[in-house]
């Protein structure tokens, strides 16, 4: 079958449009296109969306760049009219500007109008807020009612009746209903109104039940995905309200809110800049152009949907929701649908191939029945004599064949993947895991290599200063006593310059929440240093008032340093720099000695500092150097220097390893998943952390970024598989490492990350996993982002803008662990494998049902001239196979055995040899038993009487159903004989099995006139159950038959799972 599924191969990430179109064109025998392709992207709508998007971006570009001056004049004039038309009495209490006027002010970036109303302060007055304390929470409802809600137009959710209408689009069900109605018409016309129509009405009722069951199943599925989609789109921002900092959903944002902006965040609404440092905005999501916009007092306008590329700041919200350009663009972006997953595509292929085989059997059955019918008429000399009974008989044949096609095409198989993914993602959400791309949940089952980021993933990213070296003294910092000890060991001058370096060169801030609690907000490193300054009894507020920051160069992962230029109270200028030890030491030519006096940085001092850094590193401490330089220039003309600094101190920061990390690593290794650590920290720290976590083993390689970059292709091929630790890496090193693992060795790579510097690797990996709370500081320069964009070889247009615009960790991630609990990764791997194995079980079951149903009907038609399973009975079997079994299989709970198996392989067949063994073995056994009952059942069971034939056929139908009930239990395990392990934990499975049996009893005992059955006595019921139960014995015997496999047996005794497609 694998050779027939080549057209249904799809990459798990960024599939080509050619591949998407190829599998669609290959998907034949689709009974219901609306249902089959419900969760596949609409390529035509997507193309239209891209065209509309480009036009809208072009329009925005014109407004922002080309015709800004002209439009400012036009909007200014119309704005004046608006002011004239809106009397103050028309506005709600306290507001001095209407929604349209302030929206046009920001949309057209009209500086002139902003100056006319007294800038930001004037806007704040008109919006009745304080730029310091923000809005009053009492005014939120009034603001939402007048200025609107921060919500965008979304695609309307389908109602239950809409899903029912889609279910009615099934062509085979329509044909069945039409043919049944025609049969009713013919029989009434020829035999009168008193004729028995139970068969035809039974078919119509069966079709109706299929539609109801399908609709309920699909609707429940959609509710799960609606919940997932809502969580996926919900973002949170920091705002100030009533003078207190708090985190709120972007949906709760109102006009007048003071929003705090930081690297990697999205601008949640249109607004005006209040204050900040080096705020850089990427507007490519709106304009399609890759160009950094520096926002400041001169260019204060911020547009919703754009990204904070660098720096930090505060803004006042002026426009929300559909009044923003982003709101209009989002409405367009909602069209086109969710990208289909590789497993969905693969199962579309299986459904197509099985459908073709089933159609062949159905047509052969029809041909056989027709030939026998025509031969019988010819032998009886009635070939030219046709009656209404002959027409009815032919219509019955036709109805039967159509019903066989209904069961032969497993239309629900691709949708079962969606149901399985919905179940998995819902359970993962309860574990604080957000699956942004459904294909990632599948792909985690195949992950064979995980690259773990150190900071924020292996460690807590809650940093504390553990040791400090200054003026030749090393002091361990722990509590207030250690602070007092440090102050006694160094001079007052050294202490003062240390406090200045800590407080001035720091992007953190101290805020008070609505409960009065003081919190330090900022990067973990800055927060740790600020806490050190407070421990040394420094006054942060006084320092901020005394010194004015002139220029700030925030930390980024390339330069690995942060520098700030401040003006001194006496009029001088001073530069403070901090960063990675090897970077800062090269910039220093002096050092503060034991007396607190700057002296030349001679070789002895250099060796001493190097020893301190190595000693800190060996204790898993991240080292940071603080330096200072006085500049004798006028404050307004000063530039940030690159050399000539004086080394103040070396700080050792501890970032504790997360609890349970070692167990996670061991579980991954036991599951056949190789683990490597990639970090920007020093090699000594990296080795120590990796050893502590159990990552670095004997024979493993620890390598630094510069050495890795210099490897030749041949060396790379030899080295990459052995690398367990990479230190001092640049973002491109991590990207290159992941690319080599994928391209050279065919690994399925998962990458974890929490900062913007991890974005390239997250984008390149098969599965990108971002940590939701922790964040690695980093503000990459524009040239680095341009280089990343070139790596992907996108056109310099909207596609390139899309890649560039998403260069932040969460947006490039496929999975977000929202509580930063690394132990959750093991559960993600389990669910990834569970999704795949559950679908395998379902495929094994459905193929067995289809084969048996088609073969026994064909054999019976060929030999006896009639079929064993009628149309109504086949519709009931279709419900069991397509709906009930799918629900039972995909809701199976996790088990520990999943993590003990090796990852699924890329090259393994979708339907494995073990599955074929089970399918073929069960099918042969069931066909033999049912055929034997059909032809010899009366003699073997001594069934006699006028209704003997009806009793026997009912027994055969009952036995067939119980074969499937017990085989459903068999399919819980493909390889293992013990099929009952954990079954009591799977209450959904048990409920469905019980429900199937109850409905079967009702059909046989009470609905015989519709289902062509007669009530059975207790002995025959027990016999039916016993016959069905023999399939469990056969399943156990089949699993003892060895099958050839290309996959090595795992050390725990588990065979590798079949591959991810």
N, C-alpha and C positions, 0 to 999 in steps of 0.2 A: 504493500500500500504506500510505503514511503515515496516511491518513485512517482506515484500518482499525485502526491501532495506537494510537489515542487513549486507549483504555482501559488501555493498557500503559505509560503515562507514569508515571514515579516520580522524585521528587526524590532527589538523591544524598545529601542529609543531612536527617535528621529527617522522613521521609515520614509523611503523615497515615495514620491507620488506615483512613480511607475509601478512600484510594488503594490501600492494601494489600489490602483486601477486594475492591475493584473488579476488579483484575486477576486475582485468584484466581477470581472468579465468571465472568470472561470466558475463562479458559483452558479451552477445550473440547477434545475429542478427546485426552485424556490416556491413553496406553496403560498407564502405570505411575505411579500417583500417588506412591508411596513414593520412587521414583527421581527423578521430575520435580521434586518439592517437597522433596527431601532438604536442600537448602541454602537453603530459605525458612523464615522464622520461622513457628512454629506459634502462630497468634493465639489459639486457644482455650487452649493451655497457658500462653501469656503472660498472658492474662487471669486464669487460675487462680493463676499465680505472683504477680501483683500483689495479688490478694485475700489470699493467704496471707502475703505480705510485709507488707501493711498490718496484718493481725492480729498478726503477730509484733512489728512496730514498736509497736503499741498495747500489747502485753504488756510490752515493754521500757520504754516510757514510764511505765507504771504502776509498774514496779519502781523506775525512776530518780527519778520525780517525785511520784507520787500516794501510793503505798502504801509508800514507802521505810521509814518508821519501823516500820510493822507487820511488814513482811517482814524487817527487820533483827532484830526480836525473835524471830521464828520461826526464821530461819536461825541466829541466835545460839544458840538452845536446841539445835537439831539439830547445830550445829557443836560444842557442848560434848560432846554424846553421841559425835560422831565422834572427838573427841580421846580420850574415855574408851575407846572401842572399839579404837583403834589404839595398841597398845603400841609403845614405842620400838623394841623388837626386831623389829617387823614392817616398819619402814621401812629403806630402804637406808642403808648407812653414811653418816653425816654429815647426813642429812636429818631435820628435826624436824616436818614437816607433810606431810600426804598431798595428792594432787592435787585431790580433791573439796572438801576444807576450804578450801584457798587459793583455789580457783575461786569458791566461794560468798562468800568474804570480799570479793573484788573485784567480783563480779557485783552484789552487793547494796550496794556502797559502804558497808560497815559500819565506820565510824570507831571505834566502841566496841571492837569486837573487835581492830581494828588497834592501838589504844592498849594493850589488854590484853597483847598480845605485844610491846610495846615498839616500836611504829611500824616504820619502814622498817628500822632497824637490827635489830629483832627478826626481821623477815621474812628479812633477809639471813642472819642466823645460822641460822634454820631451813632455809634453802635452801643453806647452807654456801658462801656467797660473800662477797666483799668489795665494798662499794659503790664502792670506788676502782679496784680491779684487775679486778673482774668474776670470771667463772668460770675454772676451770682447764680447759684443753682436754682433759685426760685424763679429765674427768668427763662429757664430752658423751654418750657412748654410754649411760652409766648413767642420765643425766637423760632421754634420749629413751625408754629402755625403761620408766622409771617414770612420768614425767610426760606422755609422749606426744610425737609429732612435730607440727611446725607445718604440717600439711597438712589441707586441707579435702576433704570428700566431693565427688567429681566424677562427672559423667555417664560411665558406663562406655563405653569405646570399642567400636565394633562390630568383631566378628571377621570373618574372611574368609567363613565360612559364613553369617553374618548378611547380608553383602552379596550372597551368592549367592541367599539366600532372597528378598531384595528384587528381584533381577533376575528371579526366577521369577514375580513378581507382574505382569509385562507381560501384559495381557489378550490382545493379538494373538498372542503366542507361546503362551499357554495354548490359545487356539482352534486354532492350527496343530497343536500336539501332539495335542489331542483329536481333531481332524478326521483327522489321520494315523493315529491309533490306530483310529478308526472305520473308515477305509478298509482298514486291515490286517484288521480283524475281518470286514468285508463280503467282502473278496476271499478270505480263508481259508475263510469259510463257504460261498462259492459256487464257488470254484475249487480248494479243497484246500490242504494244507500245502506242497505243492511249488511253489506259485505264486511268481513273481518279485515281491519287495517292495522292490526297490532304491529306487524313487521315494519311497515312504513313509518308509523307514528313512533315506534321504538327508535328508528334511525334518527328521526328529527329530534326526539328527546335526547338521544345520545350526543348528537351534534350540539344541542343546546347546553348540555352538561359540560362538554369539552370547552365550549366558549366561556362558560361561567368560571370553570376551574382555571382556565388560561388567563382570564381577565383578572381574577383575584390574585393569582400568583404574580402576574406582571405589575399590578398596581402596588402590591406590597413591596415588590422589588424597587419600584420607582420611589416609594417613600423612603426606603433605606438610602438610596442615592441622593435624594433631595437633602436628607440630613447630612450626608457626607459632603455634598457640594456647598452647603451653607457654612459648614465648619472650615472648608477649604478656602473660602473667600473672606472669612472674617479676620480682620487685622486689628491690632491694638496700637494706640498711640498714647504718648504722655502729654497731659494737659495740665494747666493751672486753673483751678476754679476756687473762688473764695479764698485766694491766697495759698491754697494747698495743692501740692503736686499729686496727681492720680492717673491711673491707667484706665482708659475707656476704649470701647469698641469704636471703630470708625463710623459705624452706623449711628452712634449716639452723639457724634460731633455736631455742633451748632455754630451758626455765624456769631463771631465774637470770641470764640474759644482761643486761648493762647496755647499753641502746639509747640512742643519741643522736638526739634529735628536732629537726627544723628545719621551717621554713615549707614548706607544700605537700606534706609527707610524710604517709604513712598510718601510723596506729598498727598495727604488725604483729602484736600479740598483746595480751592483757589484761596490765595491769601497774600498778605503783605509782610515783608521782612521787618522784624523789630530789632534784633541784635544777633551777634554770633561771631564765629571765627572761621574765616576762609571757607565759607559755604559755597560748595560747587554742586550744580544741578545738571543732571542729564535729562534733556528734553526729547530724546530720540523716540520715546514711546508716543509722543504727540506729533512731533515734526518729521520723524523718519530720518533726521540728520544727526550724525555723530559729532556733536560739538558741545563742549563744556560751557555752561553759563555760570559766571561768577556773580552771586547774588550779594548785594550790599546795600548801603543807604542810597547809592546812586541808581542801582537797578534792583528795586525792592520787590518786584512782582514774582509770585510763585504760583504755578499752575498745577492743578490736581492731576495725578497719574504720573508725574515726573519723579525721578529718583534722586536721592541725596547721594552724590558720588563722593563727596569729601567734605570735611569740616563739620560744624554743628551750628545750631542757631535756634531762634524762636520766631514764630510767625503768628499773625492774627488772622483768623479765618474770616473771609469775606463772602464767599459763595460756596454753596454746597449742592450736591445731587445733580439733577439734570440741567441745572443752569450753567454747569461747567462744561468746557469742551470735552473733557475726559468722560463725563457722563454720557454725552452723545456718542462718543467713540465706543464706549463699553456696550452700548445698545447694539452696535454693529458687530462687535467682537463676540457677542453671545450666540450669533448664528454659526452654523457649521457643525455643531455636535462635538462630542468627546471622541478622542482618538481611540480606535479599536485596539485591543490587545492581541499579541501574537497567538495566544491560546484560542481566543475567539475566532481568529482567522483560520487557524489549523482545524478547529472543529467545524467551521463552515465547509472546509474541504472534505472532512470525514462525512458530514451530512450529504454533501453532493455525491461523493462516490457511492456511499451506501444507498442513497436515493436512486442512483442509476441502476444498481444491481437489483434493488427492490422493484423498480419499475419494470425491469426485464422479467422478473418472476411474475409480477402481476399480469403483464401482457401475455406471458406464456400460459398462465393459468386461464386467462380469458380465451386465448386461442384454443387450448385443449377443450375447454367447456363448449366453445362454439363448434369445434369439429365433431365432438361427440353428439352434440345436439343435432347438427345437420346430418350426420351419418345415421342417427336414430330415425330422423324423419324420412331419409331416403330409403332405409330398410323397411319402414312401415308404409312406404308408398305415399307419404304425405308431404313430399318436398314442395309441391306446388300449392299445397293447401295450408294457408296460414290463418291462424285465429288470434283472438285477443290474448288467449293464454300464452301463446308463443311470444307475443310482444312483451307480456309481463315477465316471462321467464328470461328473455334477453335483457330486459331492463334490470332484473335482479342480478344477472351476471355482471352487468355494467356497474351497478351499485357496489357489488362485492369487490370488483377489481379496484374501483376508486378508493374503497375503504382500505384495501391492501396497500395502496399507495400512501394513504394517510399514515399508516403505521410504518411503512418502509422508509419514509423520509423523516429522519429524526430532527424535525424543525426546532425543537426546544433545546437541542444539544448546545449550540453556540450561546443561547441565552442562559443555560445552566452555568456557564463560566461567569456571566455577569452576576447571577444570583450568588454564586460561590464567593466572588470578589466582594459583593455587598456584605455578605455575612462576615468575611474576614476583616474587611475595613471597619465594620461596626465594632467588632471585638477589639481590634487594634486601637480604635478611638478610646475605648474604655481603659486601655493601657497608656493613654496619652500619646498615641502615635497617629499622625495625620498622613495618610497616603495621598499625595497630590496627583500622582499618575498611576492609574490602576495597573499598567503593565509592570510597574516596579514590584508590586506585590507578587506577581508571577515570577519575575526574574530573581527575586531573593531565594527562591527554591533552587536556583541554578548557581548561586554565588559560590565561587571556588576560591576567591581571594578577597580579603578585606583590608583596606588601607585605613588605619585608624589615625586620626589627628590626636596629638598629645593634649594640647591645651583645650579644655572644655569637653573633651571626649573621654580620654583616659583619666584626666584630672578634673577636679571640681570647678576650676577657673575662679575659685574664691581665694584669692591670693593674700598672703600675709608676709610681712617682712620678718624673716627668721633671724638673720644676722646682718650686721653692718660693719664695714671696715672704713675707718676715717682717722686720719692723723696717726696712722700706724697702729691703731687699736681695733681689735675685733670684739664686738659685744653681741651676745645672743639676746634678741629682743623677745621678752615674754613678761607682759604686765608692766605696771607703773614702776616697779623697782628697777627693772632693766633700763627704763628711760632715765631715771635718776642716776643710775650707774654710768650711763653714757655721758651725761652732762658733766659728771665729775671728772671724766677721763680726757675730755677735749677742752680746748680753750673756748672762751665766749665768742671770739671772732669766727672760729670754725663752726660753732653751733649756729650762729646767726646766718652765715652763708649757706649752711645746710638747709635751714628752714626756708630761706629764700628760694633755694633750688627746688625744694619739695613743693612749696605753695604756688610759686609763680609758674613753673613749668608743669602744670597739671590741668587737665581738661575736666576733672571731676567737679562736682558742686554739692553743697550740703543743702538739702531741702527738708521742709517740714510738711508731713502729710496732714490730712484732716483730723487725725487723732493726736496731733502734736508730737509725733515721733520724728526724731531727726534721722535722716537717711542720707548716705553718700551715694550719689549717682555718677556713674562714669565707668571707664574701662577697669577691669580688675587690677591692672598694674597701678594706674593712677589712684584708685581707691586705697590700695595697700600703702602707697607712699603717703597719701593724705592722712591715713590713720597713724602712720609713724610720726608725722609732724604733730598731730594732736596729742600723741603719747608723750612727745617731748615738750608739751605745754605751749606749743606755738599757737598764735591767734590768726586763724585763717581770714576772718573778716577784716582785721586790721591790715594784714598783708595786702589784701585785695584793694583796700582803699588807698594805701600808700603808693603802690606801684601801678602804673597804667600799661597795659599790654599794647605794644605797637604792631607787632607781627607775630603770627603763630604758624609754625609748620608742624602739622600733626604727624603722629607716628604712622608709618606705612611699612608694609612687609618687605619692600625692596630696600629702602634706605635704613630701616631698622633703628630709627631715632626720631625724637621729637625735640624741636627747638622753639624757644620763644624769645622775643626781643621786648624788653620793658624799659620804660623811662623811670629814672630814679628821682626821689624827692628833691635832690639838689640839682637836678637838670641833666645828669649824665645818662648814658644808655648802657644797659647790661644785657648780655645774652646768656641764657641758660640752656644747656643741652643734656639730654639723657637718652640712653639707648643701649643696644647690645655692646658688650664689653669690647670686643675686637674692633668695633666701629669707633667708639668714643676714644679709646686709647690712642688710635692713630691721629686723632684731632688734637691731642693734648701735648704741650711741650713743657708744662709746669704741673706741680702737684702741691697740695697743702701738706706741710710737714707736721710734726708732733706739736709744734708751737702755734699752729694755725696760720703759718706764713707761707705764701706761694714761693716755691723753690724750683730749680730746674729739674725736669723729669729725667734723671740720669739712669744709667743701666741698672744700678742697684735697686732703685725705686721700681723700675720696670719689672725686674725679676721678682721683687717682693709682691707687687700687685698681681703678677701672673700666677704666683704660688697661691695667693688668696683666692683668685678666681677658680683655679683648678680644685682647691680644697672645697670651696662652696659647691662646685659642680658635682664633685664626687658624692656629696650629701644630697643630691637631687634638688639643689637650690638653683633657681634661675638667677643669673647675675645681671646686674644693671649698673652702669656707671653714671654718675652725676658730675657735670662739669660747668664751669662758668668763665665768662670773658667780659671784661670792661671795654667799651668802645668809646673813643673820644671823638664823637661826631654829633652833629645836630640831630635831635630825635627824629625829625621828619625825613632825614636823608639817610638814615641807617639801614644797612642790609644785614641779613643774617650771615655771620661768618662761618666758614667751613674748617678753620684751623685756629691755632693759637690759644686753645682753651687751657684752663687749669682744672686738673682732676680734683674733685671734692671728696668723693666717697665711692665705695663699691658696696652695693646692696644685694644681699642674698634673699630672694623671694621664694617662699615655699608655696607650691600649688599641690595640695594633697591629692593623692590617687583616690579615685572614687571607690567606695566600698563595692565589693563584688566583681571588680575588674578582672582579677586573676581567674575567678570561676568562669567568667564570660569567655576569656581567651581559651581556657582549657576546653570549654564546651564547643567552641568554634573549631579548635584543632581536632577534637574527637569526632566532629561532624565532617571532617575532611576539608575544612575551610582554612586556608593559609592566612596567617595574620601578620601584618607588617605595621610599623609605626613610622609616621612621617611628621617631622616637626621643624620649626625654624629655630629651635633652641640649640645650645651648644652640644657637641657630640658627647661630652662626658655626662651631662645631665640626661641626654637621650638614652645612653647606654644604661645608666642607673635606673631610670624609670622603666625601660623595656625589660630589664632583668627582674625588677620588682613585680611587674605585671605578668611575667612568664612568657613574654614575646621573644626575647633574645635567648636563643639556645646555642648549644655547642655546634659549631660549624656554620652558624648564621653570620651574615655580614652586616656590619654597621658602617655606613659610608656618609660622607658629607656632600652637600650639594655641588660645590665646585669640582670635586673629584668625579662625581657622577656625570656632570656635564661634559667632562673631557674624555669620557670613555668612547672608544671606537665602536662601530657596529658589532664587530666580532666579540669585543670585550663585553659589550652590553648584553649580548645573547648569553654569555657565560655567567655574567654577574647578576642580572635582574632576578632570576629565580631564587637566588640565595640571599637576596637583600631582606633583612628583617627590621633594620632601623635606618632611616635617612634623617640626617640632621643638617641644620643650617641651609635649608632648601628655600629656593625662591618659588613663587607660584607656578612658574613654567617647569620647574624640576618635577614637581608633583604631577603636573599634567603629562609630562613626558614619560614618567614612570608608569602611570596608568595606561597610557597609549601603547607602550611597549608590552605590557602584560597582556593586553587585549590582542594586539596585532601579531606579535611574535609567538605567543604561547597559547592563544585562544582561550585565555582565562575569562571567566565572567566576574567582573570586578565591581565590588561595592566600595564606596569611599565615604568616610564621615568627615564632616567639617562644620565649622560654626562661624567663620568669618568670610569677608569678601575675598580674601586671598585664596580661599579654598574653591571659589566659584569655577575656575577653569577645570580643575580635576573633577568636581561634581558634575560638570557638564559633559565631560569626556567619559566618565564611568558608566557602566551598564546600570548601576543603581547609585544614586547620590543620596546620602543620608545626612541631613542637617540637624544640629542640635538647636532646640527652639529657644532656650533661655540664655545659655552662655554665649558669649561672643568674643572672638579674638579681635583685639584692636588692629586696625589696619586701614589705611587710606591710600590705595594704589594711585600712582600718578597716571595722567592721561596717556602717556606714551606706552605704558604697560598694557592698558586696556586696548589701545589700538592694535598692539602686537597680538593680543589674545584674539581679537576679532579676525585678524588676518589668518590665524591658525586654522580657523574653521572654513576658510575659502568661500565665504558667503559673498554674494553680490553686495556692492556698496550701495545699499538701498534699504528697503524695509526689512529684508531678511537679516542683513548685517546689523541694522539698528535693533532688531529684536534680540540678537545674541548679546550685543553690547549693552542694551538696556536691561538685561537680566543678569548682569555680572555681580550678583550678590548671592550669598550662600543659599538662603531659603528659596529664592526663585529658581535657582539651578538645581535644587534638590528635588528628588522624586518622593522622598519620605522625610517627614520632620518629626523628630522625637521631642515633643513639646516640654517634657519635664527633665530632659537631659539625662535620663536614667539609662546608662549604657546596657544594663542587663536586659533592657527591652529588645535589643538587637537580636538576642537569641529567640525571642518570641516572634519577631518579624521573619526570621529564617524558618521557624517552624510553620508559620502561616503560609509562607511562600511555598513550602513543600507540601503542606496540607492541601492548598488550592489545586496543585497539580495532581496529587495522588487521588483526591476526591473525584476529579474529573475522569481520571483513568478508570476508577471503579465504576463510574456511571457509564462510560463507553463500553466497558466489558459487559455490564448488565444489559445495556440497550442492544448491543450487537447480538447477544445471545437470544434475546426476545425476538428480534426481527428475523433472524435466521430460522428459528424454530417455527414461528408463525407462518412465514412465507413457504417454507419447505413442506410442512405438513398439509397446508392447503393445496399446494401444487401436486404433491404426491396423491392426496385424496382425490383431487379433481381428475388426475390422469388415470387412476386405476378404477375409482368407484363412480366418477361422474358427478360428485358433489364435494363441497368443502366442509372441513371440520369446524372451522370458526366462522360464525356469521358476521355480518356487518356490525350489528350492535355489540357483539362480543369483542370484535376487534377494536371498536371505539373505546370500550372499557379497558382493554389491554393497553391501548394508546395512552389513556389517562394514567394508568399505573406507571408506564415507562417514561412518559414525557414530563409529567408534573410531580406525582407522588414520590417516585424514586429519586428524582432530581432533588427534591426538598430533603429527603432522608439522607442522601449521600453528602450533600454540600454542607449540612449542618452538623456533621460529625465533630466532636470536640477534639482539641489537640491531644497528642499523646507523646510521651518521652521518647518513644522509638524513632520519631522523625528526626530528632537532633543527633541520634547515634548513627545515622546513615550518611554515606558520602553525598555530596551535592549531585544533582542531576547533570548529565553531560550534554553538551551541545550536539554531539554527533550520534547520540543514541536514537533509536527509532521511537516514534510516538506511541504506537501500539507494540508493546514488547513481545518477545517470544513467549514469555510466561503468560501474558494476556491471551495470545492466540491459542496456547495450549488449553487454557481454561475455557475459552469461548468455543473452540472446536469440540473439545471433549464433552462439555455440557450439552452442546447442540446435538451432537450425534446421539448421546444417551437419551435426551428428551424426545427426539424425533422417533427413535426406535421404540421407546415405551408407548408413545401416543399412537404411532402407526399400528403397533401390535394390538393395542386396545381397540383401535378402530376396526380392524379386520377379524380379530379373534376374541374380542372382549366378551361377546355374548356367550361363547362356549367356555372360556376360561372362568368367567364369573357366574355362569349359569343364570344369565338374565333372560327372562322370558315374559310373555304377555304382549298385549296389543301395543303398549307404549315402550317396549324393550329398546327400540332404536332411539327414541327420545331420551330415555334414561341413560343409555350408553353415551350418547353425544353430550349430555349434560355432565356425566362423569368425566369424559375426556376434557371438556371445557374447564371443569372444576380442578382437575388434576393439572392442567396446563397453568392455571392461575397460581396454584400452590407451588408448582415448580418455580415460578417466578418469585413468589414470596420468599421461599427458602433460598433461592439463588441470590436474592437481594442481600440476604444475610451472608451468604458465601462471599459476595463481592466486597465485604468490609475489609478483607485481606486478600491481596493478590498472591502473595508468596507463603504466608504463614498458615498453618493448619488451624491454630486456635483463632476462630472467628468471633468468639464471644467476649474477648478481652475488652473491657471498657464499655460494653453495650449498655449496661445499666446507667452509665453517665450520659448516654445519648438518648435523652427522653424524646426528642423530636422523632428520631428513627423508630423508637418503639411505638409511639403514638401512630405514626404513619403505617407501620406494619399491622397494628391492631385495627386501624380504620379500614385498611384494604381488606382484611378478613371479614370484618363486619359488613362492609358493602357487598362483598362477594356472597355472603350468606343471604342478604336481602335480595340480591339479583336472582339467585337460584331458587330460593324458597317462595318469594312473593312477587317477583316481576317476570315470571317465566313467559307470560304471553307476549311481552315486549322483547325479551332477550333470547327467545327460542329455547327455553330450558324448562325442565319439570322438577318439582321438589324431590330431593333425595332423602332416603332414610338414613338413620344414624350410622349403620354399617358402611354405606357407600361414602358418607362424609368422612368417616375415619379412614377409609381406604384412600380417598383422595388426598387427605393430609399425609398419610403414610407414603404414598407414591411421590408426592412433592418433597417429602423429607429425605427421600433417597438421593436427591441431588446433593445434599450435604455430604453424604458418604462418598459419592462420586467426586465431589470437589476435593475432599481430603486425599483420595487416591491419586487424582490428577496432580496435586501439588507434590507428590512423591516422585513424579517423573522429572528427571533432571532436564533442563533446557540449556542450550549453549548461550553463553553471554560473553560480550566483549569487554565487560567492565570487571575490574578486579574486585575481589571480595574484601570488604572492610575488616579491620582487625577485630571489630566487635561481632562479626559474623553476619552483618547486614549486607545485602547486595545493593548496589547503587540503584537509585530510583531512575525511571526513564527520564528523558531529557526535557528541558524547556525547549519549545519550538524555536 
